[in-house]
């Protein structure tokens, strides 16, 4: 009998995520059902946002909270190996939201997208700079941030998966890019590898003062992956007509008492806009966005930084490392 290996939630984490919050199980290989298909998952995407749904009593109308004993939700890319669904024939490459498992039985819903993969591109890019990561950066910056030549773009978690892509796209759009991160070493990396104009170590000094010094004319676009005190400090340094892209909330994923935001008044006085989004809002536009990102990669105007972990047994460590800020760029797990 064929076996399907999965990673499940062993206990709801409180505070810092650890590898012992997860467990491994073996189940029977999925049986094909009418109008379904079986996906052999090649890469699992490690995305910080899923940490929120691991908490006890999580669930917010977008996704239900993960329950103890259930597989960990995840974005994956894989190949269809059996199918009774005409939209997803055998050999199709599919980006989907499913789970940390080697094989998935799917019906084509829940963010399943059949991809046209460029043969010159490694497949892992399609869960990275050409997948959820790149699409999040692309739609968030261009559709909500609407950068203009000469704008000052401030990016939190700038050395992370989404953040470093936002920085690169911002430079391409003609912005002066300021990246915030949590160490001097990452600040050096952002300047040397990503090419940002200035950096801020948010742990070093009073953050609002640091932003004021790095952004003397104010912040035109703030791409926020953190929320809490970092968002609060950015709000104190807005330019008129600023756009705040609300992408993530890293400050509260592992915080049982989320950091408050006090400085909402500048949103009014600077006639600013703040808007949240999900990359899934733009599913119909994936093909055109991926085509644009592929072109940037091939031209060298966009770089991809990927940390690859091997085997499903490495998934808890990969996720914990990613949440803990060990990696620079994207973190993925290779299964096959």
Helices and strands as residue ranges (DSSP letters): E 3-9, G 19-21, E 22-28, E 37-45, G 48-54, E 73-83, E 93-99, E 103-106, E 113-115, G 123-127, H 132-139, I 140-145, E 152-155, H 161-172, E 176-181, H 184-189, I 190-194, E 198-201, H 207-214, E 219-224, H 228-235, E 238-246, H 250-253, H 265-269, E 273-276, G 279-285, H 286-299, E 306-310, G 312-314, H 315-323, E 330-334
